Amino acid sequence: MLEGQIININSNRYKVLCNDKEFICSARGKFRNDKVTPMVGDYVLIDKQNNQIIKILPRKNFLLRPNVANVDIALIITSVKKPNLDLYLLDKLLTLVTFNKIKPIICFTKIDLLNDEQLINFKKIRNYYEKIYDVIDNNQIEIFKQKVQNKIVVLCGQTGSGKSTFINKIDPSLNLKTNEISSSLGRGIHTTRMTTLYKEDSFYICDTPGFSSLDLVNIELEDLKKSFLEFNNYNCKFKDCNHINTFGCQIENNDNILKSRYENYTLFLKEINENRSKLFK
């Protein structure tokens, strides 16, 4: 048996990297019976003679969309223009990766497309996020490499935000396909068709298909509150404060908290409550 890591899945074929050698494997039927699905990033044991995955080793974490396991860092690629800056999606991704104990890094792209007025407004938003998270732009490749040494990094973000373009800047030899934004739809056109883990000099980076919507599954109110890291700087009168119409709340109407952050928190809380209501119907 050999131990390796799944770096690509194409239909029912699994590309497994073992000691710098790639094996194309199938998966045991037992996984299907046990309702276990191998993921890119999974560490596995393979039967070398039969090219078959026989065991999936324990995961430290996983994401469902993108479908990837054992991630250290999530690089959230966030376009500020074409497609326009979507703070709702950014905050939802931050919530999800924080909940899954994955370190987020925000990478803003297409800043050069902003006019002077838009750039001033964007800088205010960026300055706010920089107080809470690591933030880079897509030209800071060397800074990015310093932050992710010996890590597994997954790229996530809206379709057309520039994920494949960013990977091509890291390693031009990959020459990943990129596309322009659809003028009729006002959003990106899918170029990445499957999740793939690429090995670089000192880290792994995972390109994923783009997406524009996410569900907050398995997240409870306390998880949501903790995922908005700046909320933890304030002590409400009551520990179970949900930060909405509650006496003694230090979060609601707080001028030091970005308005969109609080608004998105309330929207996520509503979604979580609706999901809970459906579950217990």
Disulfide bonds with the S-S distance in Angstrom:
none
